[in-house]
Amino acid sequence: GAVVSQHPSRVICKSGTSVKIECRSLDFQATTMFWYRQFPKKSLMLMATSNEGSKATYEQGVEKDKFLINHASLTLSTLTVTSAHPEDSSFYICSASRGSSTEAFFGQGTRLTVV
Amino acid sequence: GENVEQHPSTLSVQEGDSAVIKCTYSDSASNYFPWYKQELGKGPQLIIDIRSNVGEKKDQRIAVTLNKTAKHFSLHITETQPEDSAVYFCAADNDYKLSFGAGTTVTVRA
């Protein structure tokens, strides 16, 4: 159990376009989902926390208008990178927790390349 | 907020030997300490975790120890195998979020 699926695994987009990344909990209800960004050979940097049915909480320095997060159901959260630029190229990873536990299960990650 | 430090940043071991990674944390309120293994191009995978009411936990070749007084916890991998080569992250909970260490790149030499 506790499988989190992230899609797509890789995406290449042109500068100025928007990209949507999906994160699904397949066999449990995720009350909280987290979005991370990871630079090469670096640790995970938390971008935002999303709870089902409410607005996401963004970490300091993360532009909420650029990284739109929607958590419409207990099994799906989406991250949309709007008006993407080459500096947005990165590895984006989601995780999901169930109930009040901080035990987190990660998706496979999405490699975004903006050209 | 929570600050998690992880050492070493890289670790090379001979196949069959043991590997130990150590982490310290700053927030005494933290109660949950997971370890993740991340292979290249993939998301982190939870390999073992420990809660503050336990001092040690073992699962086959991996074990984790926790010293709440000293605020440090360690990952031990015995009888290392080539497939153990990966980046390992420790983490500590803080206000329903996880704070991660910087990661340790483990290389197991055949």
Backbone of each chain as ProteinMPNN parsed JSONL, in Angstrom:
{"seq_chain_A": "GAVVSQHPSRVICKSGTSVKIECRSLDFQATTMFWYRQFPKKSLMLMATSNEGSKATYEQGVEKDKFLINHASLTLSTLTVTSAHPEDSSFYICSASRGSSTEAFFGQGTRLTVV", "coords_chain_A": {"N_chain_A": [[0.815, -1.205, 0.0], [0.206, 2.406, 0.061], [0.943, 3.949, -2.286], [2.154, 6.383, -4.452], [1.566, 8.146, -7.324], [3.063, 9.943, -9.89], [2.771, 12.199, -12.563], [3.56, 13.901, -15.625], [6.554, 11.847, -16.077], [8.644, 12.952, -17.372], [8.993, 16.079, -19.003], [9.139, 18.37, -21.65], [9.07, 21.729, -22.414], [8.197, 24.79, -24.094], [9.565, 28.07, -23.555], [7.519, 30.327, -21.786], [5.178, 28.894, -21.922], [2.733, 26.881, -20.118], [2.875, 24.258, -17.705], [1.473, 21.295, -16.442], [1.596, 19.239, -13.621], [0.741, 16.134, -12.271], [-0.216, 14.553, -9.217], [-0.995, 11.656, -7.66], [-2.534, 9.779, -5.086], [-2.719, 6.406, -4.885], [-3.809, 4.304, -3.389], [-4.714, 5.213, -1.0], [-6.192, 7.79, 1.026], [-5.12, 10.99, 0.75], [-4.629, 13.349, 2.984], [-2.94, 15.459, 3.132], [-0.721, 16.932, 0.85], [2.512, 17.395, -0.513], [4.758, 19.521, -2.255], [7.862, 19.446, -3.815], [11.019, 20.768, -4.858], [13.916, 19.835, -6.546], [17.272, 20.383, -6.977], [20.119, 19.494, -9.021], [22.062, 17.056, -7.399], [21.392, 17.963, -4.905], [19.471, 18.545, -1.879], [15.971, 17.994, -1.021], [13.773, 20.627, -1.617], [11.243, 22.145, -0.008], [8.34, 23.35, -1.497], [5.593, 23.912, -1.245], [2.681, 23.235, 0.742], [-0.217, 21.339, 0.549], [-3.617, 21.051, 1.382], [-6.527, 19.096, 1.1], [-9.163, 20.698, -0.492], [-8.562, 23.232, 0.423], [-6.631, 26.312, 0.294], [-3.265, 26.247, -0.876], [-0.311, 26.261, 1.151], [2.441, 28.201, 0.867], [5.994, 28.041, 0.851], [8.45, 30.335, 2.076], [9.612, 32.608, -0.32], [8.753, 31.226, -2.536], [6.964, 31.645, -5.451], [3.619, 32.082, -5.513], [1.896, 32.683, -7.593], [3.192, 31.766, -9.751], [3.667, 29.099, -9.391], [1.16, 27.197, -9.359], [-1.011, 25.514, -7.251], [-3.311, 22.931, -6.852], [-5.577, 21.129, -4.955], [-7.847, 19.244, -5.317], [-9.16, 16.924, -4.613], [-9.123, 14.088, -2.347], [-7.28, 12.416, -3.385], [-5.809, 13.549, -5.371], [-3.509, 15.983, -6.406], [-2.396, 18.886, -8.071], [0.299, 20.532, -9.709], [0.948, 23.452, -11.327], [3.145, 24.927, -13.451], [3.441, 28.078, -14.365], [3.834, 30.17, -17.252], [6.479, 29.275, -17.999], [10.047, 29.387, -17.597], [13.499, 28.974, -18.602], [14.975, 28.843, -16.192], [13.237, 27.573, -14.529], [13.525, 24.972, -14.984], [13.904, 21.806, -13.632], [13.823, 19.159, -11.14], [10.837, 18.024, -10.05], [9.026, 16.97, -7.258], [6.424, 15.181, -5.671], [4.789, 14.482, -2.542], [2.779, 12.502, -0.339], [0.697, 12.408, 2.526], [-1.128, 10.542, 4.969], [-4.02, 10.921, 6.975], [-3.325, 12.238, 10.176], [-0.713, 11.771, 10.232], [2.828, 12.245, 9.799], [4.167, 10.635, 8.151], [5.405, 10.165, 5.011], [4.896, 9.573, 1.546], [6.472, 9.28, -1.529], [6.149, 10.497, -4.902], [7.244, 9.565, -8.23], [8.616, 11.619, -9.308], [9.14, 14.453, -11.509], [10.797, 15.407, -14.326], [11.398, 18.477, -15.456], [12.035, 20.333, -18.299], [12.718, 23.381, -19.648], [12.745, 24.996, -22.656]], "CA_chain_A": [[0.0, 0.0, 0.0], [0.838, 3.718, 0.106], [1.58, 4.231, -3.572], [1.908, 7.715, -4.993], [1.913, 8.174, -8.737], [3.272, 11.297, -10.396], [2.761, 12.171, -14.031], [4.426, 12.964, -16.344], [7.87, 11.658, -15.487], [9.497, 13.924, -18.054], [8.289, 16.989, -19.891], [9.897, 19.472, -22.237], [8.131, 22.735, -22.886], [8.805, 26.029, -24.586], [9.467, 29.234, -22.665], [6.27, 31.055, -21.865], [4.02, 28.009, -21.816], [2.463, 26.351, -18.789], [2.971, 22.805, -17.591], [0.767, 20.772, -15.281], [2.097, 17.97, -13.1], [-0.263, 15.513, -11.412], [0.227, 13.672, -8.147], [-2.14, 10.879, -7.196], [-2.364, 8.686, -4.129], [-3.486, 5.353, -5.554], [-4.477, 3.343, -2.513], [-5.062, 5.819, 0.283], [-6.643, 9.168, 0.934], [-4.038, 11.871, 1.183], [-5.148, 14.594, 3.529], [-1.953, 16.498, 2.863], [0.273, 16.651, -0.179], [3.624, 18.334, -0.493], [5.493, 19.658, -3.516], [9.262, 19.761, -3.621], [11.868, 20.988, -6.018], [15.239, 19.311, -6.236], [18.323, 20.726, -7.909], [21.084, 18.387, -9.145], [22.93, 16.718, -6.269], [20.965, 18.727, -3.735], [18.383, 17.962, -1.121], [14.632, 18.387, -1.429], [13.377, 21.935, -1.126], [9.783, 22.203, 0.068], [7.767, 24.517, -2.142], [4.275, 24.22, -0.709], [1.89, 22.18, 1.372], [-1.613, 21.505, 0.164], [-4.633, 20.231, 2.04], [-7.692, 18.937, 0.239], [-10.235, 21.669, -0.378], [-8.148, 24.55, 0.901], [-5.517, 26.894, -0.443], [-1.946, 25.744, -0.512], [0.579, 27.108, 1.948], [3.709, 28.262, 0.16], [7.185, 28.364, 1.62], [8.993, 31.662, 1.809], [10.401, 32.718, -1.531], [8.112, 30.513, -3.648], [5.939, 32.504, -6.034], [2.354, 31.354, -5.601], [1.269, 32.921, -8.89], [3.939, 31.044, -10.769], [3.505, 27.669, -9.108], [-0.224, 27.056, -8.916], [-1.283, 24.196, -6.685], [-4.71, 22.618, -6.642], [-5.761, 19.846, -4.27], [-9.303, 19.206, -5.432], [-9.735, 15.723, -4.01], [-8.228, 13.44, -1.392], [-6.319, 11.558, -4.064], [-5.169, 14.251, -6.484], [-3.025, 17.352, -6.309], [-1.685, 19.262, -9.282], [1.196, 21.683, -9.687], [1.065, 24.052, -12.648], [4.198, 25.921, -13.594], [2.905, 29.017, -15.355], [4.801, 30.978, -17.991], [7.758, 28.658, -17.611], [11.299, 29.902, -18.136], [14.574, 27.98, -18.436], [15.382, 28.709, -14.786], [12.28, 26.698, -13.842], [13.922, 23.589, -15.258], [14.272, 21.176, -12.367], [13.14, 17.916, -10.805], [9.758, 18.326, -9.116], [8.57, 15.738, -6.617], [5.322, 15.34, -4.722], [4.625, 13.432, -1.548], [1.451, 12.498, 0.249], [0.568, 11.849, 3.868], [-2.498, 10.164, 5.28], [-4.457, 11.258, 8.311], [-2.525, 13.245, 10.866], [0.667, 11.285, 10.266], [3.802, 12.916, 8.944], [4.759, 9.622, 7.28], [5.197, 10.662, 3.658], [5.238, 8.682, 0.445], [6.826, 10.137, -2.635], [5.955, 10.114, -6.294], [8.468, 9.226, -8.968], [9.294, 12.831, -9.728], [8.953, 14.942, -12.88], [11.927, 16.195, -14.831], [10.913, 19.551, -16.327], [13.043, 21.072, -19.051], [12.117, 24.5, -20.384], [13.691, 25.38, -23.711]], "C_chain_A": [[0.848, 1.254, 0.0], [1.626, 4.014, -1.159], [1.16, 5.61, -4.049], [2.422, 7.737, -6.422], [1.993, 9.61, -9.221], [3.413, 11.237, -11.916], [2.785, 13.585, -14.588], [5.771, 12.791, -15.636], [8.878, 12.624, -16.125], [8.632, 14.81, -18.929], [9.241, 18.072, -20.359], [8.895, 20.477, -22.768], [8.895, 23.972, -23.346], [8.633, 27.139, -23.567], [8.141, 29.944, -22.887], [5.031, 30.197, -21.776], [3.861, 27.523, -20.383], [2.492, 24.829, -18.811], [2.262, 22.357, -16.315], [1.334, 19.411, -14.905], [1.056, 17.419, -12.128], [0.375, 14.584, -10.387], [-1.0, 12.968, -7.579], [-1.741, 9.861, -6.138], [-3.289, 7.573, -4.596], [-4.283, 4.464, -4.605], [-4.745, 3.895, -1.12], [-5.517, 7.25, 0.046], [-5.59, 10.075, 1.554], [-4.622, 13.184, 1.684], [-4.209, 15.755, 3.245], [-1.008, 16.022, 1.773], [1.309, 17.761, -0.175], [4.293, 18.36, -1.874], [6.895, 20.144, -3.214], [9.919, 20.055, -4.967], [13.259, 20.508, -5.621], [16.212, 19.681, -7.345], [19.337, 19.589, -7.933], [21.987, 18.256, -7.926], [22.608, 17.538, -5.023], [19.81, 18.023, -3.035], [17.035, 18.463, -1.641], [14.272, 19.729, -0.794], [11.842, 22.011, -1.17], [9.29, 23.495, -0.579], [6.447, 24.916, -1.47], [3.629, 22.975, -0.128], [0.441, 22.395, 0.978], [-2.506, 20.529, 0.911], [-5.876, 20.231, 1.171], [-8.755, 19.998, 0.549], [-9.841, 23.032, 0.149], [-6.942, 25.044, 0.104], [-4.185, 26.333, 0.045], [-1.18, 26.763, 0.31], [1.952, 27.058, 1.315], [4.847, 28.607, 1.111], [7.701, 29.738, 1.191], [9.848, 31.627, 0.549], [9.806, 32.002, -2.727], [6.954, 31.361, -4.159], [4.645, 31.723, -6.242], [1.655, 31.556, -6.938], [1.971, 32.189, -10.014], [3.739, 29.53, -10.618], [2.121, 27.467, -8.486], [-0.479, 25.63, -8.446], [-2.768, 24.054, -6.411], [-4.817, 21.237, -6.025], [-7.266, 19.614, -4.165], [-9.937, 17.987, -4.782], [-8.706, 15.094, -3.088], [-7.204, 12.54, -2.062], [-5.555, 12.274, -5.172], [-4.763, 15.664, -6.114], [-2.281, 17.652, -7.599], [-0.836, 20.496, -9.032], [1.293, 22.194, -11.115], [2.152, 25.107, -12.612], [3.751, 26.853, -14.717], [4.024, 29.842, -15.981], [6.23, 30.521, -17.674], [8.948, 29.316, -18.311], [12.403, 28.877, -17.881], [15.01, 27.788, -16.985], [14.404, 27.879, -13.96], [12.59, 25.225, -14.089], [14.445, 22.962, -13.972], [13.573, 19.835, -12.256], [12.103, 18.256, -9.747], [9.195, 17.016, -8.571], [7.418, 16.049, -5.672], [5.397, 14.227, -3.68], [3.238, 13.571, -0.932], [1.482, 11.852, 1.623], [-0.892, 11.517, 4.117], [-2.821, 10.476, 6.733], [-3.595, 12.358, 8.899], [-1.054, 12.845, 10.922], [1.572, 12.123, 9.385], [4.528, 11.913, 8.061], [4.409, 9.982, 5.846], [5.674, 9.664, 2.627], [5.395, 9.52, -0.813], [6.423, 9.568, -3.984], [7.304, 9.908, -6.955], [9.248, 10.456, -9.41], [9.014, 13.175, -11.188], [10.144, 15.799, -13.265], [11.384, 17.206, -15.826], [12.096, 20.247, -16.974], [12.336, 22.137, -19.87], [13.138, 24.997, -21.395], [13.281, 26.699, -24.384]], "O_chain_A": [[2.075, 1.176, -0.055], [2.824, 4.293, -1.109], [-0.021, 5.958, -4.05], [3.572, 7.389, -6.689], [1.081, 10.402, -8.982], [4.075, 10.359, -12.469], [2.068, 14.433, -14.056], [6.076, 13.524, -14.695], [9.838, 13.051, -15.483], [7.656, 14.352, -19.524], [10.034, 18.613, -19.588], [7.97, 20.111, -23.493], [10.069, 24.163, -23.028], [7.667, 27.147, -22.804], [7.7, 30.137, -24.02], [3.935, 30.719, -21.574], [4.737, 27.727, -19.543], [2.169, 24.203, -19.821], [2.427, 22.957, -15.253], [1.526, 18.544, -15.757], [0.552, 18.143, -11.269], [1.375, 13.919, -10.662], [-1.924, 13.61, -7.081], [-0.734, 9.166, -6.278], [-4.501, 7.767, -4.694], [-5.324, 3.929, -4.986], [-4.975, 3.139, -0.176], [-5.255, 7.837, -1.003], [-5.227, 9.937, 2.722], [-5.054, 14.025, 0.896], [-4.644, 16.901, 3.131], [-0.556, 14.877, 1.768], [1.008, 18.915, 0.129], [4.374, 17.34, -2.56], [7.101, 21.106, -2.473], [9.449, 19.654, -6.031], [13.718, 20.745, -4.503], [16.004, 19.336, -8.508], [19.417, 18.806, -6.987], [22.598, 19.229, -7.483], [23.48, 17.771, -4.186], [19.256, 17.043, -3.533], [16.973, 19.254, -2.583], [14.447, 19.932, 0.407], [11.235, 21.947, -2.239], [9.757, 24.586, -0.255], [6.213, 26.086, -1.168], [3.977, 21.841, -0.457], [-0.07, 23.511, 1.065], [-2.192, 19.348, 1.05], [-6.232, 21.25, 0.578], [-9.18, 20.165, 1.692], [-10.696, 23.903, 0.309], [-6.323, 24.296, -0.652], [-4.016, 25.995, 1.217], [-1.38, 27.971, 0.178], [2.563, 25.993, 1.233], [4.672, 29.375, 2.057], [7.418, 30.219, 0.094], [10.689, 30.745, 0.371], [10.309, 32.156, -3.84], [6.071, 31.748, -3.393], [4.594, 30.805, -7.061], [0.897, 30.69, -7.374], [1.415, 32.012, -11.097], [3.656, 28.796, -11.603], [1.941, 27.553, -7.271], [-0.196, 24.666, -9.158], [-3.398, 24.932, -5.821], [-4.214, 20.282, -6.516], [-7.872, 19.761, -3.104], [-11.119, 18.009, -4.439], [-7.551, 15.518, -3.053], [-6.351, 11.962, -1.388], [-4.731, 11.655, -5.846], [-5.558, 16.439, -5.582], [-1.615, 16.78, -8.156], [-1.197, 21.378, -8.253], [1.679, 21.45, -12.016], [2.084, 26.061, -11.838], [3.692, 26.453, -15.88], [5.02, 30.166, -15.335], [7.054, 31.276, -17.158], [8.857, 29.74, -19.463], [12.247, 28.002, -17.029], [15.375, 26.679, -16.593], [14.701, 27.522, -12.82], [11.988, 24.342, -13.477], [15.319, 23.519, -13.307], [12.832, 19.424, -13.149], [12.452, 18.724, -8.663], [8.923, 16.08, -9.322], [7.437, 17.055, -4.962], [5.99, 13.174, -3.912], [2.613, 14.63, -1.003], [2.198, 10.878, 1.854], [-1.785, 12.14, 3.543], [-1.977, 10.309, 7.614], [-3.189, 13.289, 8.204], [-0.249, 13.502, 11.582], [1.146, 12.647, 8.356], [5.416, 12.295, 7.298], [3.231, 10.092, 5.505], [6.698, 9.003, 2.794], [4.554, 10.365, -1.12], [6.363, 8.356, -4.188], [8.357, 10.053, -6.334], [10.398, 10.352, -9.835], [8.693, 12.303, -11.996], [10.455, 16.791, -12.606], [10.956, 16.836, -16.919], [13.027, 20.69, -16.302], [11.464, 21.834, -20.683], [14.254, 25.373, -21.036], [13.966, 27.168, -25.293]]}, "seq_chain_B": "GENVEQHPSTLSVQEGDSAVIKCTYSDSASNYFPWYKQELGKGPQLIIDIRSNVGEKKDQRIAVTLNKTAKHFSLHITETQPEDSAVYFCAADNDYKLSFGAGTTVTVRA", "coords_chain_B": {"N_chain_B": [[12.6, 27.009, 13.133], [13.048, 23.544, 12.108], [16.33, 22.172, 11.85], [18.271, 20.061, 10.039], [21.154, 18.198, 10.015], [23.429, 16.302, 8.092], [25.765, 13.677, 7.821], [28.286, 11.455, 6.497], [28.793, 13.444, 3.461], [29.473, 12.005, 1.257], [30.058, 8.52, 0.785], [32.012, 5.736, 0.524], [32.08, 2.308, 0.271], [33.305, -1.04, 0.683], [31.905, -3.838, -0.897], [29.888, -5.825, 1.144], [30.818, -4.762, 3.488], [29.929, -2.557, 6.249], [27.795, 0.354, 6.344], [27.454, 3.596, 7.655], [25.425, 6.307, 8.414], [25.005, 9.532, 9.707], [22.838, 11.749, 11.45], [21.873, 14.913, 12.773], [19.518, 16.844, 14.645], [17.634, 19.851, 15.359], [15.291, 20.655, 16.658], [13.708, 19.872, 19.548], [11.121, 19.042, 19.719], [10.562, 17.377, 17.645], [9.383, 14.241, 16.494], [9.388, 12.173, 14.72], [11.317, 10.272, 12.513], [12.327, 9.66, 9.509], [14.03, 7.689, 6.981], [15.212, 7.984, 3.687], [15.757, 6.516, 0.48], [17.182, 7.398, -2.532], [17.29, 6.826, -5.877], [18.964, 7.504, -8.968], [17.263, 9.88, -10.855], [14.793, 9.238, -9.834], [12.026, 9.318, -7.47], [12.277, 9.816, -3.867], [12.442, 6.957, -1.751], [10.874, 5.559, 0.99], [12.684, 3.886, 3.424], [13.105, 3.102, 6.042], [11.899, 4.001, 9.271], [11.698, 5.812, 12.389], [10.268, 6.4, 15.56], [9.952, 8.72, 18.315], [9.587, 7.349, 20.678], [11.01, 5.095, 20.627], [14.185, 3.476, 20.67], [15.702, 2.069, 18.882], [15.47, 0.467, 15.717], [15.017, -2.211, 13.509], [15.295, -3.64, 10.268], [15.787, -6.228, 8.498], [18.684, -5.865, 6.714], [19.046, -3.24, 7.377], [19.132, -0.682, 9.855], [18.049, 1.631, 12.314], [19.025, 4.025, 14.695], [18.203, 6.025, 17.522], [18.873, 8.838, 19.446], [17.436, 10.702, 21.605], [18.083, 12.502, 23.58], [20.558, 13.517, 22.871], [19.86, 14.407, 20.438], [20.297, 13.103, 17.939], [20.382, 10.796, 15.195], [20.882, 7.694, 13.486], [21.657, 5.823, 10.526], [22.154, 2.47, 9.717], [23.641, 0.251, 7.57], [24.112, -3.037, 6.925], [26.252, -5.603, 5.581], [26.643, -4.638, 2.897], [25.477, -4.211, -0.483], [25.863, -4.004, -4.08], [23.469, -2.886, -5.074], [22.718, -1.213, -3.065], [23.84, 1.176, -3.528], [23.23, 4.557, -3.778], [21.552, 7.709, -3.151], [21.068, 8.766, 0.106], [18.719, 10.113, 2.323], [18.123, 11.686, 5.41], [15.491, 12.669, 7.626], [13.457, 14.86, 9.622], [10.505, 15.404, 11.488], [8.494, 18.353, 11.612], [6.138, 20.378, 12.679], [4.149, 19.038, 11.118], [5.46, 18.858, 8.726], [8.288, 17.713, 6.826], [11.721, 18.046, 7.445], [14.671, 17.912, 5.648], [17.869, 16.271, 5.548], [21.048, 17.005, 3.951], [21.783, 14.926, 2.355], [23.425, 11.801, 1.536], [25.699, 10.375, -0.557], [26.035, 7.154, -1.351], [28.336, 4.757, -2.28], [28.827, 1.527, -3.29], [31.45, -0.575, -3.589], [32.315, -3.135, -5.777]], "CA_chain_B": [[12.278, 25.783, 12.427], [13.946, 22.404, 12.272], [17.547, 22.133, 11.054], [18.803, 18.702, 10.045], [22.479, 18.078, 9.421], [23.694, 14.912, 7.727], [27.166, 13.403, 7.512], [29.067, 12.283, 5.571], [28.112, 13.774, 2.213], [29.741, 10.862, 0.381], [30.541, 7.355, 1.526], [32.365, 4.624, -0.36], [32.351, 1.111, 1.08], [33.517, -2.289, -0.04], [30.764, -4.745, -0.812], [29.942, -6.696, 2.311], [31.093, -3.968, 4.688], [28.799, -1.782, 6.773], [27.764, 1.796, 6.077], [26.756, 4.327, 8.712], [25.152, 7.713, 8.113], [24.548, 10.159, 10.943], [22.099, 13.009, 11.334], [21.484, 15.629, 13.99], [18.4, 17.758, 14.434], [17.689, 20.947, 16.32], [14.027, 20.865, 17.365], [13.435, 18.782, 20.481], [9.728, 18.623, 19.577], [10.46, 16.396, 16.552], [9.078, 12.908, 17.004], [9.36, 11.176, 13.654], [12.587, 10.388, 11.823], [12.404, 8.673, 8.42], [15.178, 7.642, 6.072], [14.796, 7.737, 2.318], [16.769, 6.143, -0.503], [16.825, 7.955, -3.826], [18.1, 6.419, -7.013], [19.08, 8.554, -9.969], [16.094, 10.135, -11.679], [13.568, 8.733, -9.213], [11.638, 9.948, -6.23], [12.776, 9.138, -2.669], [11.683, 5.802, -1.275], [11.007, 5.347, 2.43], [13.272, 2.581, 3.7], [12.904, 2.796, 7.445], [11.635, 5.19, 10.075], [11.682, 5.567, 13.828], [9.57, 7.434, 16.324], [10.734, 9.126, 19.473], [9.409, 6.461, 21.829], [11.802, 3.899, 20.356], [15.599, 3.811, 20.539], [16.331, 1.362, 17.779], [14.551, -0.305, 14.887], [15.782, -2.967, 12.521], [14.547, -4.311, 9.202], [16.749, -7.017, 7.721], [20.053, -5.35, 6.758], [19.103, -1.83, 7.762], [18.709, -0.373, 11.215], [18.14, 3.04, 12.675], [19.1, 4.289, 16.128], [17.808, 7.384, 17.866], [19.243, 9.34, 20.77], [16.654, 11.942, 21.735], [18.771, 13.436, 24.468], [21.611, 14.161, 22.088], [19.233, 14.835, 19.194], [20.898, 12.549, 16.739], [19.924, 9.475, 14.772], [21.814, 7.117, 12.517], [21.241, 4.712, 9.666], [23.195, 1.46, 9.601], [23.392, -0.765, 6.545], [25.106, -4.112, 7.043], [26.444, -6.486, 4.415], [26.25, -3.821, 1.753], [25.456, -4.817, -1.806], [25.903, -2.95, -5.111], [22.167, -2.224, -5.211], [22.558, -0.225, -2.003], [24.392, 2.439, -4.02], [22.154, 5.527, -3.98], [21.629, 8.843, -2.238], [20.226, 8.548, 1.269], [18.331, 11.335, 3.035], [17.418, 11.592, 6.677], [14.526, 13.748, 7.795], [12.814, 14.973, 10.929], [9.236, 16.111, 11.327], [8.409, 19.674, 12.221], [4.869, 21.017, 12.359], [3.515, 18.253, 10.049], [6.284, 18.841, 7.533], [9.575, 17.058, 7.017], [12.945, 18.769, 7.106], [15.6, 16.907, 5.144], [19.303, 16.482, 5.541], [21.598, 17.34, 2.636], [21.942, 13.703, 1.578], [24.694, 11.088, 1.505], [25.857, 9.518, -1.733], [26.703, 5.908, -0.97], [28.822, 3.932, -3.397], [29.295, 0.225, -2.834], [32.43, -1.078, -4.553], [32.247, -4.597, -5.912]], "C_chain_B": [[13.313, 24.708, 12.665], [15.147, 22.528, 11.344], [18.144, 20.73, 11.171], [20.148, 18.685, 9.328], [22.817, 16.605, 9.227], [25.153, 14.757, 7.33], [27.385, 11.89, 7.367], [28.263, 12.626, 4.315], [28.336, 12.673, 1.172], [30.345, 9.745, 1.215], [30.787, 6.231, 0.533], [32.74, 3.431, 0.504], [32.566, -0.09, 0.167], [32.283, -3.166, 0.141], [30.938, -5.704, 0.364], [30.229, -5.959, 3.607], [29.832, -3.219, 5.109], [28.933, -0.314, 6.403], [26.953, 2.461, 7.182], [26.62, 5.79, 8.308], [24.535, 8.331, 9.365], [23.853, 11.489, 10.669], [21.858, 13.603, 12.714], [20.331, 16.557, 13.649], [18.364, 18.767, 15.565], [16.435, 21.083, 17.179], [13.683, 19.672, 18.256], [11.993, 18.284, 20.396], [9.541, 17.594, 18.463], [10.282, 15.008, 17.122], [9.178, 11.806, 15.965], [10.568, 11.381, 12.762], [12.678, 9.304, 10.741], [13.714, 8.763, 7.658], [14.667, 7.271, 4.69], [16.0, 7.371, 1.463], [16.309, 6.689, -1.847], [17.819, 7.497, -4.885], [18.005, 7.486, -8.09], [17.808, 8.676, -10.805], [14.784, 9.652, -11.104], [13.24, 9.509, -7.948], [12.199, 9.19, -5.033], [11.847, 8.006, -2.246], [11.939, 5.625, 0.21], [11.569, 3.954, 2.693], [13.126, 2.16, 5.151], [12.603, 4.089, 8.183], [11.6, 4.813, 11.551], [10.969, 6.712, 14.508], [10.252, 7.607, 17.663], [10.581, 8.219, 20.685], [10.204, 5.162, 21.685], [13.261, 4.306, 20.17], [16.269, 3.181, 19.342], [15.274, 0.584, 17.021], [15.355, -0.972, 13.793], [14.853, -3.613, 11.509], [15.559, -4.962, 8.276], [18.135, -6.372, 7.823], [20.153, -3.884, 7.177], [18.557, -1.636, 9.171], [18.853, 1.12, 11.43], [18.177, 3.143, 14.186], [18.781, 5.755, 16.37], [18.239, 7.702, 19.289], [18.565, 10.692, 20.929], [17.343, 12.973, 22.608], [19.81, 14.234, 23.702], [21.086, 14.718, 20.773], [20.02, 14.383, 17.978], [20.38, 11.148, 16.475], [20.794, 9.007, 13.614], [21.175, 5.981, 11.737], [22.426, 3.76, 9.526], [22.765, 0.46, 8.532], [24.487, -1.808, 6.675], [25.148, -4.924, 5.757], [26.044, -5.784, 3.118], [26.396, -4.564, 0.422], [25.462, -3.706, -2.851], [24.584, -2.198, -5.263], [21.858, -1.248, -4.08], [23.125, 1.13, -2.424], [23.245, 3.374, -4.396], [22.454, 6.749, -3.118], [20.621, 8.602, -1.117], [19.977, 9.885, 1.976], [17.712, 10.981, 4.382], [16.454, 12.773, 6.754], [13.982, 13.732, 9.218], [11.526, 15.774, 10.752], [9.251, 17.418, 12.119], [7.107, 20.301, 11.784], [4.222, 20.367, 11.13], [4.259, 18.313, 8.728], [7.568, 18.092, 7.851], [10.704, 18.003, 6.618], [14.008, 17.723, 6.772], [17.055, 17.302, 5.366], [19.768, 16.708, 4.109], [21.824, 16.114, 1.76], [23.337, 13.119, 1.668], [24.713, 10.19, 0.283], [26.675, 8.306, -1.331], [27.078, 5.135, -2.219], [29.36, 2.631, -2.82], [30.182, -0.356, -3.918], [32.402, -2.608, -4.577], [33.599, -5.243, -5.667]], "O_chain_B": [[14.323, 24.929, 13.334], [15.009, 22.938, 10.191], [18.478, 20.274, 12.265], [20.258, 19.108, 8.177], [22.53, 15.77, 10.085], [25.709, 15.583, 6.606], [26.723, 11.116, 8.058], [27.15, 12.128, 4.145], [27.487, 12.442, 0.31], [31.04, 9.98, 2.203], [29.888, 5.825, -0.204], [33.613, 3.53, 1.366], [32.073, -0.139, -0.96], [31.699, -3.215, 1.224], [31.996, -6.307, 0.546], [29.927, -6.455, 4.693], [28.812, -3.244, 4.421], [30.033, 0.191, 6.178], [25.907, 1.959, 7.592], [27.594, 6.426, 7.907], [23.662, 7.74, 10.0], [24.238, 12.242, 9.775], [21.664, 12.882, 13.692], [20.188, 16.999, 12.509], [18.988, 18.566, 16.607], [16.507, 21.572, 18.307], [13.398, 18.583, 17.757], [11.671, 17.226, 20.937], [8.469, 17.0, 18.349], [10.932, 14.632, 18.098], [9.063, 10.626, 16.3], [10.835, 12.492, 12.303], [13.062, 8.17, 11.024], [14.408, 9.779, 7.692], [13.825, 6.388, 4.527], [17.112, 7.849, 1.689], [15.169, 6.464, -2.253], [19.02, 7.75, -4.793], [17.064, 8.279, -8.109], [17.339, 7.699, -11.387], [13.766, 9.649, -11.796], [14.066, 10.256, -7.425], [12.566, 8.023, -5.172], [10.627, 8.1, -2.374], [13.089, 5.55, 0.642], [11.004, 2.957, 2.242], [13.032, 0.968, 5.444], [13.021, 5.162, 7.748], [11.485, 3.639, 11.905], [11.06, 7.861, 14.074], [11.03, 6.757, 18.095], [11.368, 8.313, 21.627], [10.088, 4.252, 22.506], [13.548, 5.35, 19.585], [17.275, 3.684, 18.841], [14.304, 0.1, 17.604], [16.264, -0.371, 13.219], [13.764, -4.074, 11.851], [16.114, -4.319, 7.384], [18.709, -6.334, 8.911], [21.257, -3.357, 7.314], [17.645, -2.337, 9.609], [19.68, 1.78, 10.8], [17.45, 2.435, 14.882], [19.055, 6.613, 15.532], [17.996, 6.928, 20.215], [19.064, 11.707, 20.442], [17.199, 14.177, 22.394], [19.93, 15.45, 23.855], [21.805, 15.429, 20.071], [20.363, 15.18, 17.106], [19.995, 10.418, 17.389], [21.361, 9.807, 12.87], [20.284, 5.283, 12.221], [23.55, 4.181, 9.255], [21.67, -0.1, 8.586], [25.668, -1.486, 6.547], [24.207, -4.925, 4.964], [25.217, -6.279, 2.352], [27.28, -5.398, 0.229], [25.101, -2.572, -2.537], [24.584, -1.001, -5.548], [20.854, -0.536, -4.127], [22.906, 2.128, -1.738], [22.398, 3.035, -5.222], [23.482, 6.81, -2.444], [19.462, 8.273, -1.371], [20.897, 10.673, 2.193], [16.877, 10.081, 4.474], [16.599, 13.754, 6.024], [14.043, 12.72, 9.916], [11.474, 16.712, 9.956], [9.924, 17.553, 13.141], [6.978, 20.716, 10.632], [3.797, 21.065, 10.21], [3.739, 17.861, 7.708], [7.891, 17.866, 9.017], [10.642, 18.669, 5.585], [14.215, 16.77, 7.524], [17.418, 18.479, 5.372], [18.979, 16.613, 3.169], [22.034, 16.245, 0.554], [24.315, 13.844, 1.853], [23.838, 9.341, 0.114], [27.858, 8.417, -1.009], [26.248, 4.891, -3.096], [30.243, 2.64, -1.962], [29.728, -0.602, -5.036], [32.457, -3.27, -3.541], [33.722, -6.465, -5.741]]}, "name": "protein", "num_of_chains": 2, "seq": "GAVVSQHPSRVICKSGTSVKIECRSLDFQATTMFWYRQFPKKSLMLMATSNEGSKATYEQGVEKDKFLINHASLTLSTLTVTSAHPEDSSFYICSASRGSSTEAFFGQGTRLTVVGENVEQHPSTLSVQEGDSAVIKCTYSDSASNYFPWYKQELGKGPQLIIDIRSNVGEKKDQRIAVTLNKTAKHFSLHITETQPEDSAVYFCAADNDYKLSFGAGTTVTVRA"}
